[in-house]
Amino acid sequence: MLPLTTLNQLPWPARPVRVWTQDESRFGLITILRRRLTLRGVKPRAPYQHELQSFMLYGSVEPLTGESFFLELPGLDASLFQVFLDHFAQDVAAALNLLVLDQAPAHIAQKLRRPPNVRFVFTPPYTPEVSPIERLWEDLHAELAGCNPPSINDLSDLVCERIQAYTPARLSSLTSYPFFKNAANALCSM
């Protein structure tokens, strides 16, 4: 992660600066189970499936505005992260985009070609609590708890439907950690 003094020395272009939080989450056909209330001595029952098919949902959210960008890909590695980066950079081409992300091997791979309008800001290792997009994944997994789609394509459709149902205001409320919002406002006003 770049210290603020280093960020202050970067040449800022005339275009706007946007700060995004980025991460990936796995969605699969293994049922997400949650607690259930039952009578004392009655074991709860819930339909359950154990299929090992899954996909990764890559996402970026701008906490200040709630704008978002999502892309479904079959896994997580440097080449697939490059696909996400290229699509993301094309979608937000009008601004300089600071992408706050963790230090997963796919994110720090030497073979990545960073688009000119995207800069990385890495969070410290093993600190998912400082990544605001984690709250979105938690909320989305909670909404999918107990669902048993019959195929991976049906699950993909369900996840897409749920993601599209999030409004920018809802995404902003989920991801607007005060420390992140203050830092983003400070960077964007430079």
VEXDREN-2710 file (C-alpha; in Angstrom, 1 decimal):
% VEXDREN-2710
k/r/px/py/pz
1/MET/0.0/0.0/0.0
2/LEU/1.4/3.4/-0.9
3/PRO/1.7/5.9/2.0
4/LEU/-0.2/9.1/1.6
5/THR/3.0/11.1/1.1
6/THR/3.9/8.9/-1.9
7/LEU/0.3/9.4/-3.2
8/ASN/0.7/13.2/-2.9
9/GLN/3.8/13.0/-5.2
10/LEU/2.0/11.3/-8.0
11/PRO/1.1/13.5/-11.0
12/TRP/-2.6/13.7/-11.0
13/PRO/-4.1/14.1/-14.4
14/ALA/-6.9/16.6/-15.3
15/ARG/-9.5/13.8/-15.2
16/PRO/-11.4/13.0/-12.0
17/VAL/-10.1/10.5/-9.5
18/ARG/-12.4/7.7/-8.3
19/VAL/-11.8/5.3/-5.5
20/TRP/-13.1/1.7/-5.8
21/THR/-13.0/-1.3/-3.5
22/GLN/-12.5/-4.6/-5.3
23/ASP/-12.7/-8.3/-4.4
24/GLU/-13.9/-11.7/-5.7
25/SER/-16.4/-14.2/-4.2
26/ARG/-17.1/-17.8/-5.0
27/PHE/-20.6/-19.0/-5.7
28/GLY/-21.4/-22.7/-6.0
29/LEU/-24.0/-25.3/-5.8
30/ILE/-23.2/-26.3/-2.2
31/THR/-26.2/-25.0/-0.2
32/ILE/-25.5/-22.1/2.1
33/LEU/-27.0/-23.1/5.5
34/ARG/-28.0/-20.8/8.3
35/ARG/-29.4/-21.4/11.8
36/ARG/-33.0/-22.3/12.2
37/LEU/-35.4/-22.2/15.1
38/THR/-37.1/-25.4/16.1
39/LEU/-38.7/-26.9/19.2
40/ARG/-36.4/-28.3/21.8
41/GLY/-35.3/-31.7/20.8
42/VAL/-36.4/-31.3/17.1
43/LYS/-33.5/-31.4/14.7
44/PRO/-33.9/-28.7/12.0
45/ARG/-34.3/-30.0/8.4
46/ALA/-33.4/-28.1/5.3
47/PRO/-33.0/-29.2/1.7
48/TYR/-29.3/-29.5/0.9
49/GLN/-27.2/-30.2/-2.1
50/HIS/-23.5/-30.9/-2.4
51/GLU/-22.4/-30.2/-6.0
52/LEU/-18.9/-29.0/-6.5
53/GLN/-19.5/-26.7/-9.5
54/SER/-18.8/-23.0/-8.9
55/PHE/-17.8/-19.7/-10.4
56/MET/-16.2/-16.5/-9.2
57/LEU/-18.0/-13.1/-9.2
58/TYR/-15.5/-10.3/-9.5
59/GLY/-16.8/-7.0/-8.2
60/SER/-15.8/-3.4/-7.7
61/VAL/-17.9/-0.8/-5.9
62/GLU/-17.3/2.9/-5.5
63/PRO/-18.5/3.5/-1.9
64/LEU/-18.9/7.3/-2.4
65/THR/-21.5/6.9/-5.2
66/GLY/-22.6/3.2/-5.1
67/GLU/-21.6/2.7/-8.7
68/SER/-20.5/-0.8/-9.4
69/PHE/-18.9/-3.2/-11.9
70/PHE/-19.3/-7.0/-11.8
71/LEU/-18.0/-9.8/-14.0
72/GLU/-18.6/-13.5/-13.6
73/LEU/-15.6/-15.7/-14.5
74/PRO/-14.9/-19.4/-14.0
75/GLY/-12.1/-19.0/-11.4
76/LEU/-9.4/-16.8/-9.9
77/ASP/-5.9/-16.5/-11.3
78/ALA/-3.8/-13.8/-12.9
79/SER/-5.1/-14.3/-16.4
80/LEU/-8.7/-14.1/-15.4
81/PHE/-8.0/-11.1/-13.1
82/GLN/-6.5/-9.5/-16.2
83/VAL/-9.7/-10.0/-18.1
84/PHE/-11.6/-8.3/-15.2
85/LEU/-9.1/-5.4/-15.2
86/ASP/-9.4/-4.8/-18.9
87/HIS/-13.2/-4.8/-18.8
88/PHE/-13.2/-2.6/-15.7
89/ALA/-10.8/-0.1/-17.2
90/GLN/-12.8/0.1/-20.4
91/ASP/-16.0/0.7/-18.4
92/VAL/-14.5/3.6/-16.3
93/ALA/-12.2/5.0/-18.9
94/ALA/-13.0/8.7/-18.2
95/ALA/-11.3/8.8/-14.8
96/LEU/-8.2/7.8/-12.9
97/ASN/-9.3/4.8/-10.8
98/LEU/-7.7/3.8/-7.5
99/LEU/-8.6/0.2/-7.0
100/VAL/-8.3/-0.9/-3.3
101/LEU/-7.7/-4.6/-3.2
102/ASP/-6.1/-7.4/-1.2
103/GLN/-2.8/-9.0/-1.9
104/ALA/-4.1/-12.2/-3.4
105/PRO/-1.6/-14.0/-5.7
106/ALA/-3.7/-13.1/-8.7
107/HIS/-3.6/-9.4/-7.8
108/ILE/0.2/-9.2/-7.4
109/ALA/1.3/-11.4/-10.3
110/GLN/4.2/-10.1/-12.3
111/LYS/2.5/-10.8/-15.6
112/LEU/-0.4/-8.4/-14.9
113/ARG/-0.6/-5.4/-17.3
114/ARG/-2.2/-2.6/-15.4
115/PRO/-4.4/-0.4/-17.6
116/PRO/-3.2/3.3/-17.7
117/ASN/-6.3/4.6/-16.0
118/VAL/-6.1/2.1/-13.0
119/ARG/-3.8/2.3/-10.0
120/PHE/-3.6/-0.4/-7.2
121/VAL/-3.7/0.4/-3.5
122/PHE/-3.2/-2.8/-1.5
123/THR/-4.7/-3.5/1.9
124/PRO/-2.4/-5.1/4.5
125/PRO/-2.2/-8.9/4.4
126/TYR/-4.9/-10.9/6.2
127/THR/-7.2/-7.9/6.8
128/PRO/-10.6/-8.6/5.1
129/GLU/-12.3/-6.4/7.6
130/VAL/-10.8/-3.2/6.0
131/SER/-12.2/-4.1/2.6
132/PRO/-15.7/-2.6/2.3
133/ILE/-16.9/-4.9/-0.5
134/GLU/-16.7/-7.9/2.0
135/ARG/-20.0/-6.6/3.4
136/LEU/-21.6/-6.8/0.0
137/TRP/-20.5/-10.5/-0.4
138/GLU/-21.8/-11.2/3.2
139/ASP/-25.2/-9.7/2.3
140/LEU/-25.4/-11.5/-1.0
141/HIS/-24.5/-14.9/0.5
142/ALA/-27.2/-14.3/3.2
143/GLU/-29.8/-13.6/0.5
144/LEU/-28.8/-16.9/-1.2
145/ALA/-28.9/-19.0/2.0
146/GLY/-31.2/-22.0/1.6
147/CYS/-31.4/-21.7/-2.2
148/ASN/-30.9/-24.9/-4.2
149/PRO/-30.7/-24.0/-7.9
150/PRO/-30.7/-27.2/-10.0
151/SER/-27.7/-26.1/-12.2
152/ILE/-24.8/-23.7/-12.2
153/ASN/-26.5/-21.7/-15.0
154/ASP/-29.6/-21.3/-12.8
155/LEU/-27.3/-20.2/-9.9
156/SER/-25.6/-17.7/-12.2
157/ASP/-29.0/-16.3/-13.3
158/LEU/-30.0/-16.0/-9.6
159/VAL/-26.8/-14.2/-8.6
160/CYS/-27.1/-11.9/-11.6
161/GLU/-30.7/-11.1/-10.6
162/ARG/-29.8/-10.3/-7.0
163/ILE/-26.8/-8.2/-8.0
164/GLN/-29.0/-6.1/-10.4
165/ALA/-31.5/-5.6/-7.6
166/TYR/-28.9/-3.6/-5.5
167/THR/-29.4/0.1/-6.0
168/PRO/-26.5/2.5/-5.9
169/ALA/-27.8/3.8/-2.6
170/ARG/-27.9/0.3/-1.1
171/LEU/-24.4/-0.5/-2.4
172/SER/-23.1/2.8/-0.9
173/SER/-24.7/2.1/2.5
174/LEU/-23.1/-1.4/2.6
175/THR/-19.6/-0.3/1.6
176/SER/-19.3/3.2/3.0
177/TYR/-17.0/2.5/6.0
178/PRO/-16.3/6.0/7.6
179/PHE/-12.5/5.6/7.3
180/PHE/-12.7/4.5/3.7
181/LYS/-15.1/7.3/2.8
182/ASN/-12.9/10.0/4.5
183/ALA/-9.8/8.7/2.7
184/ALA/-11.6/8.6/-0.6
185/ASN/-13.0/12.1/-0.2
186/ALA/-9.5/13.4/0.7
187/LEU/-8.0/11.7/-2.4
188/CYS/-10.7/12.9/-4.7
189/SER/-10.4/16.5/-3.6
190/MET/-6.6/16.7/-4.3
END
